[in-house]
Amino acid sequence: MDRLSNTVRPYAWGSLTAIPELLGVEPTGEPQAEMWLGAHPGAPSHLDRGQGPEPLSAVIEAAPERELGAPAVEKFGPRLPFLLKILAAGAPLSLQVHPDLEQAKEGYADEERREVPLDAPHRNYKDANHKPELICALTPFDGLCGFRAPHESAALLDALDVDSLKPYVDLLRARPEEAALREVLTAILTAAPAEISATVDAAAAACERLGGEHAPYAAIARDYPGDPGVLAAMLLNFVTLQPGQALFLGAGVPHAYLHGLGVEIMANSDNVLRCGLTPKHIDVPELLRIVRFESGDPGVLRPEAASDGEEVYATPIDEFRLSRYVLAADASPRPQLTADTPQILLCTAGTVTAGELTLRPGQSVFVPAHEKTEVSGTGTLFRATVVA
């Protein structure tokens, strides 16, 4: 196996301290939002097999079956199909949805046909892949996930006593669920900028005054004053994950991460359609084509324990499989993690030994397919692989 050197991305919404505290290093004074572990071309991990550091992506490209195993290559092609991250939100991320696989293929082909440059700010589809994802909390973690029942959103908005919100309240109470959610989100995102900004400001002031269940939206508005995404956020379920709990975000589900530290894993894609809480491009017609206008419980996941101590976060897709081990010093037998698929192992607490390598919080290794792997120690180890 190979110890990984990973890149930290300094996005503006990142926490100043959470990732440095995990790694046991001094903060830089700049936001540190995501540490990427994997072979994504935007920031691949590096490893050293005696000839100096080289990108994991290049190592896999040189010998895909040796590194990934034949089953994974046959199913997903000659690339690592997932990206693992440590995510540290100090401010809300953009409110967003992801396409399903068919929508991604169609959207990518259409933009390619129209010769929209890949780096164009108005481009929606960077690739032809879907982007299901899972976030597992390392600290209490706040987020938004999926639509509330319309009558719940109506009550939340009505309590603000803002005249310009009353048409939304009436729609949410009078129309069938799908139509109500679609019409209100469309109205919010297509309203005249000055008009919606004034409504958001009035709603934010009311949220500050009321507190309680309205307090999270006051906090969002402080980061994104006047942004229509503040109102869109009030249509969604607010959830706080406790450490060890997780959320799975499938296609078409609007969501946003608000605050906290977590381990995130996703299919290897950059396809995002934004709904708000961002200065970036919002393609309203395409967004409305992708969003699933249905309410439901956000579905907080708790890991399912296996006989060897592995705790698995079950999801309905195969591009990734995330699990964890909470290891004790006297554990016997030691877990054997040998697999015919590639693995990334990430320590998030304590001290863990993987093979001959010692891992401390924030440290990780890449394990090629078929390599014999035994782990021990006292701490928490996340295991990322695929279902092939």
Phi, psi and omega in degrees: 000166186232131173291139183257143169252125191239150182268137174259127181268131186264051181295152188298332182279356185290155175288146176283337192235336192298311180291316175303320178296320178297318183280346182073036179235167179285140174299151179272347187092350178253154176301140174234102194266312186218136168254121185266132177236112181153206186237026177295134184297339180291330180194070182291148170295157177242151176220166183227113178255029175105355180241022181095164182298139174217151182294141175302325179300320180289322178298316180293318180299326182289330182206071188300319182291325178293319185277321187259338186089146183300318181300319180291320179295319180296322185276321189242354185090179188276052179211156175290120189276002180228161173233126179257142182220153157258122186246130182232099182267116173262345177213163183299139168281168180298145172287128192207166171224162177237145179283161169280179187296317181294317178297321180295317179297316180295314182295319179295315180298321180295315181289328174295317180297324180274003176058042174283121182302143182301329182264010179292136182296339180264006179283135181266321191247109179275342182204180184256027185245156173276172186221058171297151181210161180225133175242129178243126187284135169260335173230170170309132192226119181264141177203174174241136184208110175074162183284140165290165168298138183307322181293332177289317177296321178300316180295320180297316180287321182298324181296341180285338178057047177251119187304320184287352175269346187298323176299325177293317179300316180297317178298316182296330181271335189261332188264155171301157191308303184300315180295319181299311182295316180298313185292320181289316178297319178299316180298319180296315187279344182250002180293156176301133186307313182295322181293311182290327178298319178295321178295317179298317180298317179294320179294320180296319178297321178293321177298319177300318183290320185280323183063208179059231183291346178273345186302319181301328183282331172296319179295318178300318182293332177294327178278331184227066183299133177076000184281129179300339177299337176298317178288319177301324180299330182285352173274352189252161175288130171267132183221142172245117176275138170269157182309131182097342176275159186216163172233138171256130181248106178270183183296140173080359183267115178291140184200163173202140172269137187251312184195136175134175181245133181207168171260125182241141174224144185209162169293152187284084182210156176246015187280113182224132170245123189266147179248348183155185183059044183196148170274357184281172184299136173239115179266092188298312180301317180291321177303313182294335176287332187266325186296139172266112185271074178216140181269164178173167176294140181296342174072061178297129181264140169242142186292149178261123186280136174256172187293333182269010180095354178291135178246114191256134173267102187285131177225162184270015182235165188252346183296337175213156174219118182249135176214173177216158172238128171257101192267142174247152185299328184263016183297134178210132356284164177288139181298135175257118187254017180299134183212161176268016178233161179288153179222147164240129179250132185230124175272133177239354178199147176074207178228125185234139174255126176241114188060238179258006184256137177262130182242134173246172186308129180090353179266153189210163176222152170259130180245110178298160178304141174076355181287131180292129187222121175239138181237150179204177178122195178231108182163194182241129181235124173266142181238121179246129176208199181232168173252107184234000000 
